[in-house]
């Protein structure tokens, strides 16, 4: 069990856990999940950490079929600009390894933004806290557990 799965269980949130064998040579963790599990890339979301000009960490959850729009994230967070957090800072702040960072049950609570495209979906898939482990849940439940909000933060590839 991971902290993310434990949180879902103790909160009584409907969810399902999907696992696959993670290949260390995979180019994209999210892309690997889509391929290995046969999922729709619009429903599989990656968890990214960004940092503001004041060094606040923000959690951005975007579909693997797109990329994070840092300007849009800055606008949603009400700051001047954002940049990607480095891997060590992300791991330290969340308690998870890169490629397995879940938006759920992180070590510290961070402001969280889920791409607005999730509003139209009954279910989203996010990392369950370990490479090769995904969890499916309703986007509204994800926001409730993270204290997050919807924002248009993705760029299409």
N, C-alpha and C positions, 0 to 999 in steps of 0.2 A: 504494500500500500504506500501511496505517496501522500504528502500533506493535502494536495488538491483533492484526491479521491476521498480521504478521510473527512474533509470539510463538506463535500457533497453528501456523504452518508449521514453525518451528524446533523446536517441542515435539512435532511429529508427531501432533497432536490432530486427530481427524476433525471436520470442520466444513464448512459451506457459507456462502458470502457471497451476500447478496441486496441489490440496490440499486434505488433508485427516485429519481425527480426530486423533491427537497425543495421544498416551497412555503413561502416565507418567511412567508406569511400564515396558515399552519396554526396552529390553536389548541393542539394537543397533538402533541408529537413522536412519542410512542408511538402515539397514536391514528392519526396520519398513516401510520406504518409498517404498522399493522394494516390500514388501508383500502387503501393503495397496493399492498400485497403480498398482500392477501387472506388474512391469517393469523388464527388463533384468538387473541383478546385474552388468554386465560388462558396462552398460551405466549410472549407478547411481554412482556419485562420491561424496566422502566426503571431506570436507575442514578441514585441520588440520594445526595447527601452531606449528612450531619448532623454536628453538633458537640456535644460533651459539655460539662458544666460546667467541665471542665479544658481546654477548647478543643481536645480531640483530635478529629480528623476520622474519621468512620466512613462506610463505603460500605454502602448499603442497596439491595438489588436486589429490586424488587417487580413483580408483574404490572401491566400498564397498566389492567387491569380493576378495580383497587383503588387504595388510597392507602396511604401509609406511616403506620403506627401508631407515633408517636414514643415513647409510653410502653412499648410492647412492645420497641422497639429498645433503649431504655435498660435494660430488664430483661435483654435478651439480652447487652448489652455490660457489664452489671454496674456501671452508673453510676446516679446519681440522676435525671437528666433529660437530654433531647436536644432540640435545636432544629435547624431547617434551616440549613445553611451558606449563606452568600451566594454568588451566582454567581461573583464575582471570586475568592473563596477556593477554590471548587470548581475553577475553570479553572486557577488557579495550581498547586494541589496535584496535579491529574491530568494536565495538559498537553493536555486536550481542551476544546473549546468546549461550553457548555451546549447540550443538544439532540443532542450527539454524544459525550457522555461514556461511554466504555466502562469496564466494570469490569476490563478486561484491560490490562496493560502501562501502568499509570499511572506518572507520574513518581516518586511516592513510594508505598511500600507502606502501606496502611491496613487496619485490621481490617474485614473484609467479612462481611456477613450476607445470605444468599439466603433469600427467603421459603420456608417449609417446603412450600408448595404445589408447588414445583418438584420435590420428591422423587417425585411420582407421574407426572412427565412424562418421556418418552424424550428430548425435545429442548426447549431453550429458545432464544429469540431475544433477543439483547442488541445494543446499539449496537456497531458495529465501529470506532468512533472518529471518525466523521464523520456529519453530518446526511445522511440519505438512504442510509445504509449499515448493514445489519444482518448479524449472524453467528449461525448456528444451530450449537449444540453440545450435548452431553450435560451436564446439570446437575452431575454428579460431576466432569467435566473442568473445568467453570467453577470449581468449588470448589478443585480441585487446583491450578489455575493462580493463583488469587487467595489461596490459604491461608484461604479463608473457611469458614463453617459455616452450616448450616440453622438458621433460627429463625422462629417465627410472628410476622412483623412487618407484615403487611398488614391493612388494614381494608377490608371490602367497601363499595362505594359504594351 
